Amino acid sequence: MARYRPNPPPARDGLNPSCVTVAAGDWATALEFFCQRFDKVASSDWNDRFAAGDVVAEDGALVRADSLLNKGQRLYYFRNVPDEPHIPFQERILHQDDHLLVVDKPHFLPIIPSGKYVRETLLVRLGKTLNSSTLAPIHRLDRDTAGIVLFSLQPATRNAYAALFREHVVSKTYHAIARWNPELSWPMQRHTRIAIGEHFMQQAEVEGVPNALTTIRPLLHDDELALYELKPVNGQRHQLRVHMNALGLPILNDGIYPVLTPEGSAQFENPLQLLAKAIAFTDPLSGEARCFESTLRLSALSTLQKDSP
């Protein structure tokens, strides 16, 4: 039996369509089906989407509100994206080949659509810039963190790159600015167990078998602040922020650790001082040694360098 291969329509403005399979039910037209399937969306909204050509069959034909559908039929529809806050910082493409895309992500820009951000995400921006509907991030950074992000351009080779992260054979280097403490023993390794904290937005160190290892060393400092190099082996959520906070050295401008601030209180002029500075690995396709370094710079670094002994 031939393997089924989806045939979605191309992305629009970087946005890929969603897919739904027609199920049996008490409906007569496409509009009635969509209103039953997505009962939290107003029928007037679906009417507008049908009129705008935002619902498409696999053969590319537009689906009208009064179209008759068949059970098992696959339909594609484009989301109605409301206005969202503009993020006034621009990503930069550092490398592109047939399989791999390397990008410098600015602070505050989410990687994938979630919550109130859809168009103002790195994935959608890049999809629009490159006119690509096959882009996918190979790993993630927090919205608050800037720096190097890898994307896969080809579904056929995506897993080969993703396996590098699963098997922890990628060397990741971060820079962070936090309070200086000369009384701690430098450099150090923080090897602890990280799990969900008291609030779902926070992680915490807990008792148990360690699942997060980070090497930390200061690169320069003055009497108050230091620039730290952080090299995580694992990829636990908020790992670097949790480890620095546990040392009593929360990263400068962190709105989650040690105190969770209200959503929307982050200020563009005070970004989290955490940067994914460099990434290195052996390319799984070519065997070539790869190393990519961010061109971004932590904003507090200028003051620190000026005051350092």
C-alpha positions as a printed NumPy array, in Angstrom:
array([[  0.   ,   0.   ,   0.   ],
       [  1.339,   3.435,  -0.93 ],
       [  2.218,   5.663,   1.983],
       [ -0.035,   8.702,   2.366],
       [  1.805,  12.002,   1.955],
       [  0.023,  15.193,   3.004],
       [ -0.293,  17.891,   0.384],
       [ -0.886,  21.142,   2.285],
       [ -1.146,  24.493,   0.507],
       [  1.9  ,  26.766,   0.748],
       [  2.372,  29.04 ,   3.731],
       [  0.932,  32.543,   3.667],
       [  3.052,  35.328,   5.134],
       [  5.107,  32.658,   6.877],
       [  2.063,  30.99 ,   8.465],
       [  1.485,  27.313,   7.728],
       [ -2.102,  26.07 ,   7.547],
       [ -3.688,  23.764,  10.094],
       [ -5.261,  20.465,   9.02 ],
       [ -8.55 ,  18.848,   9.968],
       [-10.05 ,  15.525,   8.862],
       [-13.76 ,  15.494,   8.166],
       [-15.597,  13.218,  10.591],
       [-19.1  ,  11.826,  10.466],
       [-21.69 ,  13.997,  12.146],
       [-24.952,  15.845,  11.989],
       [-23.945,  18.531,   9.503],
       [-24.726,  19.251,   5.868],
       [-22.208,  21.875,   4.724],
       [-18.609,  22.879,   5.343],
       [-19.742,  25.785,   7.505],
       [-21.816,  23.505,   9.734],
       [-18.929,  21.028,  10.05 ],
       [-16.42 ,  23.695,  11.09 ],
       [-18.881,  25.26 ,  13.537],
       [-19.41 ,  21.861,  15.188],
       [-15.722,  20.901,  15.103],
       [-14.569,  24.261,  16.489],
       [-17.507,  25.326,  18.606],
       [-15.582,  28.122,  20.356],
       [-15.131,  29.999,  17.06 ],
       [-18.062,  32.14 ,  15.953],
       [-19.873,  31.101,  12.762],
       [-19.357,  34.644,  11.45 ],
       [-15.595,  34.114,  11.766],
       [-15.781,  30.922,   9.712],
       [-17.975,  32.677,   7.146],
       [-15.302,  35.347,   6.785],
       [-12.58 ,  32.722,   6.384],
       [-14.493,  30.859,   3.68 ],
       [-15.126,  34.145,   1.861],
       [-11.425,  35.053,   2.098],
       [-10.31 ,  31.688,   0.672],
       [ -8.761,  30.554,   3.943],
       [-10.15 ,  26.991,   3.77 ],
       [ -8.583,  24.779,   1.099],
       [ -8.909,  21.151,   0.001],
       [ -5.876,  18.946,  -0.645],
       [ -6.165,  19.458,  -4.39 ],
       [ -5.892,  23.205,  -3.895],
       [ -9.585,  23.936,  -4.506],
       [-11.155,  26.563,  -2.282],
       [-13.824,  25.289,   0.091],
       [-16.946,  27.464,   0.323],
       [-19.265,  27.774,   3.283],
       [-21.938,  25.776,   1.405],
       [-19.549,  23.115,   0.04 ],
       [-20.476,  19.478,   0.589],
       [-17.807,  17.405,   2.312],
       [-16.948,  13.699,   2.453],
       [-16.043,  11.716,   5.564],
       [-12.275,  11.252,   5.774],
       [-11.549,  14.277,   3.584],
       [ -8.598,  16.402,   4.696],
       [ -9.012,  20.152,   4.729],
       [ -6.527,  22.91 ,   5.447],
       [ -7.403,  26.222,   7.029],
       [ -5.464,  29.344,   7.937],
       [ -5.815,  30.827,  11.381],
       [ -7.305,  34.235,  11.911],
       [ -4.424,  36.079,  13.573],
       [ -5.425,  39.142,  15.589],
       [ -3.164,  42.12 ,  16.088],
       [ -0.288,  41.302,  18.384],
       [  2.45 ,  43.347,  20.04 ],
       [  5.318,  44.189,  17.694],
       [  8.773,  43.108,  18.862],
       [ 11.159,  45.819,  17.634],
       [ 14.242,  43.625,  17.277],
       [ 15.445,  41.835,  14.157],
       [ 16.795,  38.327,  13.755],
       [ 19.89 ,  37.71 ,  11.632],
       [ 20.675,  34.695,   9.45 ],
       [ 24.263,  33.571,  10.063],
       [ 24.411,  30.449,   7.874],
       [ 22.227,  28.616,   5.385],
       [ 22.826,  25.48 ,   3.339],
       [ 20.533,  22.819,   1.879],
       [ 19.699,  21.346,   5.282],
       [ 20.62 ,  23.744,   8.071],
       [ 19.756,  27.327,   8.97 ],
       [ 21.591,  29.153,  11.776],
       [ 20.016,  32.313,  13.173],
       [ 20.804,  34.944,  15.788],
       [ 17.581,  35.38 ,  17.779],
       [ 17.08 ,  38.709,  19.555],
       [ 15.786,  39.001,  23.096],
       [ 11.984,  38.955,  23.57 ],
       [ 11.222,  37.116,  20.298],
       [  9.547,  33.687,  20.787],
       [ 10.788,  30.88 ,  18.562],
       [  7.406,  29.292,  17.779],
       [  3.807,  30.544,  17.925],
       [  2.266,  30.368,  21.387],
       [ -0.021,  32.486,  23.526],
       [ -0.445,  35.988,  22.109],
       [  2.46 ,  35.655,  19.657],
       [  2.001,  34.149,  16.2  ],
       [  3.425,  36.413,  13.504],
       [  5.898,  37.954,  15.936],
       [  7.836,  34.707,  16.278],
       [ 11.134,  33.612,  14.804],
       [  9.613,  30.662,  12.93 ],
       [  6.95 ,  32.726,  11.186],
       [  9.295,  35.613,  10.402],
       [ 11.824,  33.235,   8.827],
       [  9.131,  31.312,   6.969],
       [  8.017,  34.563,   5.359],
       [ 11.565,  35.734,   4.611],
       [ 12.628,  32.432,   3.041],
       [  9.214,  31.558,   1.575],
       [  9.506,  28.168,   3.279],
       [  6.836,  25.955,   4.805],
       [  9.259,  23.196,   5.907],
       [ 11.27 ,  25.129,   8.5  ],
       [ 11.393,  23.663,  11.995],
       [ 13.535,  24.547,  15.034],
       [ 15.92 ,  21.785,  16.08 ],
       [ 16.194,  23.097,  19.64 ],
       [ 14.682,  25.93 ,  21.677],
       [ 15.632,  29.054,  23.576],
       [ 13.433,  30.905,  26.036],
       [ 11.722,  33.984,  24.648],
       [ 13.837,  36.057,  27.042],
       [ 17.145,  34.558,  25.857],
       [ 19.025,  35.804,  22.789],
       [ 21.511,  34.008,  20.568],
       [ 22.121,  31.021,  18.321],
       [ 19.192,  28.884,  17.157],
       [ 19.381,  26.04 ,  14.627],
       [ 16.584,  25.292,  12.169],
       [ 16.076,  22.311,   9.894],
       [ 15.169,  23.097,   6.284],
       [ 14.451,  19.527,   5.13 ],
       [ 12.087,  17.097,   6.898],
       [ 14.076,  14.146,   5.505],
       [ 17.27 ,  15.118,   7.396],
       [ 15.692,  16.79 ,  10.429],
       [ 16.03 ,  13.841,  12.775],
       [ 19.765,  13.516,  12.105],
       [ 20.318,  16.993,  13.568],
       [ 17.76 ,  16.584,  16.355],
       [ 19.579,  13.409,  17.461],
       [ 22.66 ,  15.492,  18.286],
       [ 20.702,  17.241,  21.035],
       [ 19.005,  14.067,  22.266],
       [ 22.38 ,  12.377,  22.609],
       [ 24.018,  15.448,  24.26 ],
       [ 26.858,  15.632,  21.712],
       [ 26.424,  19.349,  21.027],
       [ 28.738,  21.799,  22.78 ],
       [ 26.697,  24.847,  23.875],
       [ 28.251,  27.976,  25.326],
       [ 26.242,  30.756,  26.965],
       [ 27.236,  34.103,  28.391],
       [ 25.403,  35.612,  31.359],
       [ 25.837,  38.655,  33.562],
       [ 25.061,  38.33 ,  37.258],
       [ 26.316,  39.442,  40.659],
       [ 29.987,  38.734,  41.369],
       [ 30.816,  36.526,  44.343],
       [ 34.55 ,  35.972,  44.885],
       [ 33.853,  33.665,  47.846],
       [ 32.617,  30.848,  45.617],
       [ 35.12 ,  28.385,  44.191],
       [ 35.649,  29.092,  40.487],
       [ 35.273,  27.452,  38.064],
       [ 32.572,  25.082,  39.27 ],
       [ 30.139,  22.432,  38.128],
       [ 26.502,  22.555,  39.223],
       [ 25.045,  19.034,  39.025],
       [ 21.512,  18.815,  40.439],
       [ 17.998,  17.638,  39.743],
       [ 15.615,  20.196,  38.239],
       [ 11.834,  19.803,  38.275],
       [  8.696,  21.933,  38.211],
       [  8.618,  24.526,  40.99 ],
       [  5.811,  25.929,  43.098],
       [  4.529,  27.966,  40.13 ],
       [  4.159,  26.383,  36.685],
       [  6.327,  29.146,  35.224],
       [  9.229,  28.255,  37.498],
       [ 11.58 ,  25.306,  37.848],
       [ 13.504,  24.444,  41.008],
       [ 16.31 ,  22.261,  42.248],
       [ 14.906,  19.235,  44.106],
       [ 16.173,  16.11 ,  45.811],
       [ 16.881,  13.129,  43.609],
       [ 19.139,  11.819,  40.867],
       [ 20.774,  14.786,  39.064],
       [ 19.455,  15.505,  35.579],
       [ 21.163,  18.835,  34.868],
       [ 24.89 ,  19.567,  34.664],
       [ 26.351,  23.029,  34.002],
       [ 29.976,  24.186,  34.077],
       [ 30.257,  27.821,  35.205],
       [ 33.289,  30.104,  35.148],
       [ 33.739,  33.871,  35.345],
       [ 35.328,  35.56 ,  32.331],
       [ 35.658,  39.049,  33.836],
       [ 34.235,  41.009,  36.742],
       [ 34.223,  44.255,  38.68 ],
       [ 33.281,  44.735,  42.326],
       [ 29.565,  44.13 ,  41.668],
       [ 28.946,  42.144,  38.474],
       [ 30.607,  39.403,  36.467],
       [ 30.382,  37.967,  32.98 ],
       [ 30.015,  34.191,  33.32 ],
       [ 30.524,  31.465,  30.76 ],
       [ 27.926,  28.717,  31.163],
       [ 28.261,  25.34 ,  29.441],
       [ 25.208,  23.085,  29.965],
       [ 25.366,  19.391,  29.168],
       [ 21.624,  18.769,  29.479],
       [ 18.737,  20.873,  28.274],
       [ 16.354,  21.076,  31.206],
       [ 13.837,  23.906,  31.083],
       [ 15.366,  27.107,  32.532],
       [ 18.467,  25.1  ,  33.501],
       [ 20.934,  27.989,  33.441],
       [ 18.577,  30.407,  35.169],
       [ 17.821,  27.846,  37.901],
       [ 21.471,  26.955,  38.492],
       [ 22.586,  30.584,  38.704],
       [ 19.705,  31.462,  41.011],
       [ 20.511,  28.506,  43.276],
       [ 24.018,  29.921,  43.677],
       [ 22.533,  33.206,  44.838],
       [ 23.501,  34.754,  41.504],
       [ 20.268,  35.281,  39.548],
       [ 20.938,  36.486,  36.01 ],
       [ 20.56 ,  40.237,  35.62 ],
       [ 17.012,  41.328,  34.634],
       [ 15.528,  37.854,  35.158],
       [ 11.777,  38.259,  35.544],
       [ 11.214,  34.66 ,  36.691],
       [ 14.009,  33.969,  39.192],
       [ 14.12 ,  34.477,  42.088],
       [ 10.807,  36.394,  41.965],
       [  8.156,  35.82 ,  39.311],
       [  7.046,  39.185,  37.933],
       [  3.633,  39.807,  36.322],
       [  3.274,  38.959,  32.636],
       [  3.897,  41.949,  30.433],
       [  6.162,  43.709,  32.919],
       [  9.348,  43.035,  30.923],
       [ 10.882,  46.153,  29.437],
       [ 12.642,  46.184,  26.068],
       [ 15.43 ,  48.361,  27.461],
       [ 16.227,  45.786,  30.198],
       [ 16.591,  42.38 ,  28.518],
       [ 17.605,  39.258,  30.391],
       [ 21.387,  39.2  ,  30.354],
       [ 21.646,  35.693,  28.929],
       [ 23.042,  34.929,  25.47 ],
       [ 23.433,  31.631,  23.607],
       [ 26.927,  32.606,  22.481],
       [ 28.18 ,  29.606,  20.515],
       [ 27.319,  26.102,  19.414],
       [ 29.618,  23.383,  18.05 ],
       [ 29.017,  19.851,  16.77 ],
       [ 30.021,  17.344,  14.124],
       [ 27.661,  17.575,  11.177],
       [ 25.784,  14.246,  10.979],
       [ 25.547,  14.422,   7.176],
       [ 28.993,  15.586,   6.112],
       [ 31.133,  14.72 ,   9.143],
       [ 32.384,  18.317,   9.116],
       [ 33.216,  20.097,  12.381],
       [ 30.729,  22.965,  12.739],
       [ 30.974,  25.974,  15.019],
       [ 28.695,  29.   ,  14.988],
       [ 29.039,  32.098,  17.167],
       [ 26.495,  34.797,  17.92 ],
       [ 27.183,  38.355,  16.763],
       [ 24.963,  39.746,  19.531],
       [ 26.288,  41.367,  22.675],
       [ 24.826,  41.608,  26.169],
       [ 23.852,  45.206,  26.834],
       [ 25.349,  45.299,  30.351],
       [ 28.734,  44.158,  29.09 ],
       [ 29.923,  47.659,  28.172],
       [ 29.55 ,  48.934,  31.721],
       [ 31.17 ,  45.809,  33.14 ],
       [ 34.206,  46.058,  30.857],
       [ 34.614,  49.733,  31.685],
       [ 34.686,  49.078,  35.428],
       [ 36.636,  45.802,  35.45 ],
       [ 40.097,  45.801,  37.053]])
